[in-house]
Amino acid sequence: MDKLMKTAKKLDTFFKVAQKIMKITMIVMVCVLAVLTIANILNPSAIIANGFYSVDIGPLTIKLTESYSPEDNNMVLFYAWIVIGLAALAVVAIYYAFGQIRNILQPMAEGNPFHPTVSKNIRKVAYVSVVLGIVANIVSFVETFNALRMIDSLNLLQHVQEGTIQSVTANYRFDITFLVVFLLLLLMSYIFRYGEELQQQVDETL
């Protein structure tokens, strides 16, 4: 039991630090988006993104022989708003999940792994994993779609030597790993709930 308590305390400290990192990440993303937006308002003709020697579109990376800069600042800014907005949603979900994990660890750190709240908090983490999985797939799809619009593939082809790029394609793949994580966490919640019931019966007997 002492080993469990010590491990739970260390993990709780780790997730506490991770939550702070999530807060900092959120602040940085908001600041970056604010700077880009203000810069575009103050000087619409200024190029927000330039000097690309490679372009990533989803799982595809296009190597260029000369630098390329998207010409539509509004499209670049729109792309940044969408990607950072969805990323912020994911950060909020992760922050919440870390909080629930800490709620699971706290009773364990006190030597009570089958506290009545543990199974409920595990289920909450399971549902958060579903949300994160869905958001991750939406982000991948939206990022790929808007990246294609942002770089304007036909215009990109005009900026490189003829024959360097034959075509620009993107293959979207749906990740279902989060469903496996959800089912495993749900199973764990049932196991801990059963343990909680046994613990309650023991306490009542004593």
C-alpha positions as CSV (number, residue, x, y, z in Angstrom):
1,M,0.0,0.0,0.0
2,D,2.9,2.4,0.8
3,K,4.3,1.9,-2.7
4,L,0.9,2.7,-4.2
5,M,0.6,5.8,-2.2
6,K,4.0,7.1,-3.1
7,T,3.5,6.3,-6.8
8,A,0.1,8.1,-6.8
9,K,1.6,11.2,-5.1
10,K,4.4,11.3,-7.7
11,L,1.9,10.9,-10.6
12,D,-0.3,13.6,-9.1
13,T,2.7,16.0,-9.0
14,F,3.4,15.1,-12.7
15,F,-0.1,15.8,-13.8
16,K,-0.2,19.0,-11.8
17,V,2.9,20.3,-13.7
18,A,1.3,19.0,-16.9
19,Q,-1.8,21.1,-16.2
20,K,0.3,24.2,-15.8
21,I,2.0,23.4,-19.2
22,M,-1.4,23.2,-20.7
23,K,-2.3,26.7,-19.4
24,I,0.9,28.1,-20.8
25,T,0.3,26.4,-24.1
26,M,-3.2,27.9,-24.3
27,I,-1.8,31.4,-23.5
28,V,0.9,31.1,-26.2
29,M,-1.6,30.0,-28.8
30,V,-3.9,32.9,-28.1
31,C,-1.0,35.4,-28.2
32,V,0.3,34.0,-31.5
33,L,-3.2,34.2,-33.0
34,A,-3.7,37.8,-31.7
35,V,-0.4,38.9,-33.1
36,L,-1.1,37.5,-36.5
37,T,-4.6,39.1,-36.5
38,I,-3.4,42.5,-35.4
39,A,-0.5,42.4,-37.9
40,N,-2.9,41.7,-40.7
41,I,-5.3,44.5,-39.7
42,L,-2.5,47.1,-39.3
43,N,-0.7,46.1,-42.6
44,P,-2.9,43.9,-44.9
45,S,-0.3,43.9,-47.6
46,A,2.4,42.4,-45.3
47,I,3.1,38.7,-45.9
48,I,2.2,36.7,-42.9
49,A,3.8,33.4,-44.0
50,N,6.7,33.2,-46.4
51,G,9.9,31.3,-47.3
52,F,8.5,27.8,-47.4
53,Y,10.9,25.2,-48.8
54,S,8.6,22.4,-47.9
55,V,4.8,22.3,-47.6
56,D,3.0,19.8,-45.3
57,I,-0.5,18.9,-46.2
58,G,-1.8,16.2,-43.8
59,P,0.4,13.1,-44.2
60,L,2.0,14.6,-47.4
61,T,5.2,16.6,-47.5
62,I,6.1,18.5,-50.7
63,K,9.8,19.5,-51.1
64,L,10.4,22.6,-53.1
65,T,13.5,23.7,-55.1
66,E,12.8,27.4,-54.3
67,S,11.0,29.3,-51.6
68,Y,7.2,29.8,-51.8
69,S,4.9,32.2,-50.0
70,P,1.1,32.1,-50.0
71,E,-0.3,35.2,-51.6
72,D,-3.7,35.4,-49.8
73,N,-3.1,36.6,-46.2
74,N,-6.8,36.3,-45.3
75,M,-6.7,32.6,-46.2
76,V,-3.5,32.1,-44.1
77,L,-5.2,33.9,-41.2
78,F,-8.4,31.9,-41.6
79,Y,-6.3,28.7,-41.6
80,A,-4.5,29.8,-38.4
81,W,-7.8,30.6,-36.7
82,I,-9.3,27.2,-37.5
83,V,-6.3,25.2,-36.6
84,I,-5.5,27.1,-33.4
85,G,-9.2,27.1,-32.4
86,L,-9.5,23.4,-32.7
87,A,-6.1,22.9,-31.0
88,A,-7.3,25.1,-28.1
89,L,-10.4,22.9,-27.8
90,A,-8.1,19.8,-27.5
91,V,-5.9,21.6,-24.9
92,V,-9.0,22.3,-22.8
93,A,-10.1,18.7,-23.0
94,I,-6.6,17.5,-22.1
95,Y,-6.5,19.9,-19.2
96,Y,-9.9,18.6,-17.9
97,A,-8.7,15.0,-18.4
98,F,-5.6,15.7,-16.3
99,G,-7.8,17.1,-13.6
100,Q,-9.9,14.0,-13.5
101,I,-6.8,11.8,-13.4
102,R,-5.6,13.8,-10.4
103,N,-9.0,13.2,-8.8
104,I,-8.4,9.5,-9.3
105,L,-4.9,9.6,-7.9
106,Q,-5.7,11.6,-4.7
107,P,-7.7,8.8,-2.9
108,M,-5.0,6.4,-4.0
109,A,-2.3,8.7,-2.5
110,E,-4.3,8.5,0.8
111,G,-4.4,4.7,0.7
112,N,-8.0,4.4,-0.6
113,P,-7.8,3.1,-4.2
114,F,-11.5,2.0,-4.1
115,H,-12.9,5.4,-3.1
116,P,-16.5,5.8,-4.5
117,T,-15.4,8.6,-6.8
118,V,-12.6,6.7,-8.6
119,S,-14.8,4.7,-11.0
120,K,-16.8,7.8,-11.9
121,N,-13.7,9.8,-12.6
122,I,-12.3,7.0,-14.8
123,R,-15.5,7.1,-16.8
124,K,-15.1,10.8,-17.2
125,V,-11.6,10.4,-18.6
126,A,-13.0,7.7,-21.0
127,Y,-15.5,10.1,-22.4
128,V,-12.8,12.8,-22.7
129,S,-10.7,10.4,-24.7
130,V,-13.6,10.1,-27.2
131,V,-13.9,13.9,-27.5
132,L,-10.1,14.1,-28.1
133,G,-10.2,11.4,-30.7
134,I,-13.0,13.1,-32.6
135,V,-11.3,16.5,-32.3
136,A,-8.0,15.1,-33.5
137,N,-9.7,13.6,-36.6
138,I,-11.6,16.8,-37.3
139,V,-8.4,18.8,-37.0
140,S,-6.5,16.5,-39.4
141,F,-9.3,16.8,-42.0
142,V,-9.8,20.6,-41.6
143,E,-6.0,21.2,-41.6
144,T,-5.6,19.2,-44.8
145,F,-8.5,20.8,-46.5
146,N,-7.5,24.4,-45.6
147,A,-3.8,23.8,-46.3
148,L,-4.8,22.9,-49.8
149,R,-6.8,26.1,-50.1
150,M,-4.1,28.2,-48.4
151,I,-1.2,27.2,-50.6
152,D,-3.3,27.2,-53.8
153,S,-1.7,24.2,-55.5
154,L,-1.9,25.6,-59.0
155,N,-0.2,28.8,-57.9
156,L,2.4,26.8,-56.1
157,L,3.2,24.9,-59.3
158,Q,3.9,28.2,-61.0
159,H,6.7,29.0,-58.5
160,V,8.8,26.0,-59.1
161,Q,10.6,24.6,-62.0
162,E,8.5,22.7,-64.5
163,G,8.3,19.0,-63.7
164,T,9.4,19.4,-60.1
165,I,5.9,18.7,-58.8
166,Q,3.6,16.5,-60.8
167,S,0.6,16.8,-58.6
168,V,-0.6,17.7,-55.1
169,T,-2.6,15.1,-53.3
170,A,-3.6,14.3,-49.7
171,N,-4.8,11.1,-48.2
172,Y,-6.9,11.4,-45.1
173,R,-7.0,8.4,-42.7
174,F,-9.4,8.1,-39.8
175,D,-7.7,7.2,-36.5
176,I,-9.9,4.9,-34.3
177,T,-7.2,4.4,-31.6
178,F,-9.3,6.6,-29.3
179,L,-12.1,4.1,-29.4
180,V,-9.8,1.4,-28.0
181,V,-8.7,3.7,-25.2
182,F,-12.3,4.5,-24.5
183,L,-13.3,0.9,-24.2
184,L,-10.3,0.0,-22.0
185,L,-11.0,3.0,-19.6
186,L,-14.7,2.0,-19.5
187,L,-13.7,-1.5,-18.6
188,M,-11.4,-0.2,-15.9
189,S,-14.2,1.9,-14.5
190,Y,-16.4,-1.2,-14.1
191,I,-13.5,-3.1,-12.4
192,F,-13.0,-0.2,-9.9
193,R,-16.7,0.1,-9.3
194,Y,-16.8,-3.6,-8.4
195,G,-13.9,-3.0,-6.1
196,E,-15.7,-0.1,-4.5
197,E,-18.8,-2.3,-3.9
198,L,-16.6,-5.0,-2.2
199,Q,-14.9,-2.3,-0.1
200,Q,-18.3,-0.9,0.9
201,Q,-19.4,-4.4,2.0
202,V,-16.3,-4.9,4.0
203,D,-16.7,-1.5,5.7
204,E,-20.3,-2.3,6.6
205,T,-19.4,-5.7,8.0
206,L,-16.7,-4.1,10.2
